[in-house]
Structures are given as C-alpha cells and as structure tokens.
Amino acid sequence: MNTPTAPDALTRRLTHPRYPRSSGYDARWTVENQMGPHALWLLEWLAPALGLDTLPPGARVLDLGCGRAMTSVFLAREYGLQVTAADLWVKPGDNAVRIAEAGVADRVLPVHAEAHDLPFAEGTFDAIVSVDAYQYFGTDDLYLPTLTRLLKPGGRIGVVVPALREEPAGTEPPEHLKPWWEPAFWCFHTAGWWRRHWTRSGAVEVEAADWLEDGWRDWLLWCDVVAEESTDDFHVRMAGRSAQMLRADEGRALGFARVVGRLR
C-alpha cells in the first residue's frame, strides 16, 4: 500500500503550466477518481478547439464515457454547462455522490448508457465531449453518423484519444512496444487517420485533428504519480506498466490526438 504524499507536495507536482484550470482542482481528488490518463488535462487541451468558451451558460453537453465524472464536473464548473454524464461501467448513483460533493448536482445528470444505445432524442445537445473513451467504440465506420444525430444544427463533437504518430504497417506493433502491446491498442490511430475517418462519414466537417506536442511526457508524469499515490492496487499496477511502456517509447509512437467536428 502506498504512503500518500503531503497534499502540498502532490499539488506542486501536478501543477502544470499548460493546464491552469485543471491545476485548481484538488490533486488527491484527481488521483482517487482517475481511470486512465489525466482526464482534466486532456479536456482542457480539447476545450479551445471545441469552442467551449463560446457556448452560452446552460448549453447542453453530453459527456460520453465520463468515467467517474471528473470531466463532467469540470464542464459544469468551468463553463457553466448543463452536462449529461453518461458511462457504462460506473454506476450513476456513485457518480451522483461525487457530483453533489463537487457542488454541481443542479448542472450534471449522471446516467447509465452504452455508447451504441443512447437514450436521447435527436437534436438534444449543443456539444458532445469524449475523453479517453471514444477510441473503444468510435472506430466503427457507421458510428459517428448515429451519434451526431443527437446534436443540434451546427453543434460540435470533440474527442481526445490515445494516439500513434504513425500507423503501423502490417499486423505487428512497433518492435520496441511489443513487451507491453495489447490487442486493445489497435484502436489507437494517428490524428490523420481520425480526420479521414470522420470526413468519410459525411456527418461532420472536421475542424481540428492534431497531436498533443510532448503529450507522452504528461502521460508519463501522471502514470508515475498514480503508481506512487493511488490506494487501488489495480490502478497502481496499470499505471506502473504504462509508465514502463512510455519510458521505452520516449514519444516515438505514443501520445494523444484531439479531433473536433461540426455537424453538417
């Protein structure tokens, strides 16, 4: 079992100049509620490309694959949005407690939903957000048109996903990543692949599809922190394994892509 670092030291370690808004959140809270890469950092990178600051207060946003609802809390507190926090694996009741403790129970509604069976009417949302989740269902050629029917005319969808610098040739992963590669990693693609994938769908006009410069360093820092600070043995093991992989890679293959599209 890890011995927690003093709060001030942990806060300093996770205070990142690229993510000033995220740095205002309790560092221990982010560690305890993480389910992968630092979701608030990734959402803060996505926000300007998605135009979250331009949405009027009370605009409706679907946070798809919200996990433990950290991103939903962030959307409500930072941008004054009405958020539907949808996830398959985390119970709405558990998220409701976190949302209430964060003081945004009047602005965030947790729901249980599977990405292919979303119980919402067409034209419900002003925007759709997905952080570190879309890669697990959005590679389907037929998925984006069915999802974007939930957007109002002119609405935007924005996602951040783990990504590759280059698409691997053939059926083998990059040689230096073989010790850590899992079949699920084949859903990682380049920003260019996502741009083409979304453009081919005909559902959206792609407004951004780019790579987070040195994103692997942020990912590695976060994995080290989780491996040292989490009280969940599973997350400690997973973060430690990811940190080993990222150190071996040193940014040659792995990072993050953000993709933003506007409904045609």
Salt bridges, closest charged atoms under 4 A:
ASP53 OD1 - ARG21 NH2 3.70
GLU78 OE1 - ARG21 NE 3.32
ASP106 OD1 - ARG107 NE 3.65
GLU114 OE2 - HIS116 ND1 3.12
ASP126 OD2 - LYS152 NZ 3.41
ASP141 OD1 - HIS197 ND1 3.52
GLU167 OE1 - HIS189 ND1 3.07
GLU172 OE1 - LYS178 NZ 3.47
GLU175 OE1 - LYS178 NZ 3.13
GLU182 OE2 - ARG241 NE 3.85
GLU207 OE1 - ARG156 NE 2.57
GLU207 OE2 - ARG262 NE 3.05
ASP210 OD1 - ARG258 NE 2.84
ASP214 OD1 - ARG217 NE 3.59
ASP218 OD1 - HIS16 NE2 2.83
ASP218 OD2 - ARG18 NH2 2.66
ASP224 OD2 - ARG247 NH2 2.61
GLU228 OE1 - ARG13 NH1 2.58
GLU229 OE1 - ARG28 NH2 3.06
ASP249 OD1 - HIS176 NE2 2.64
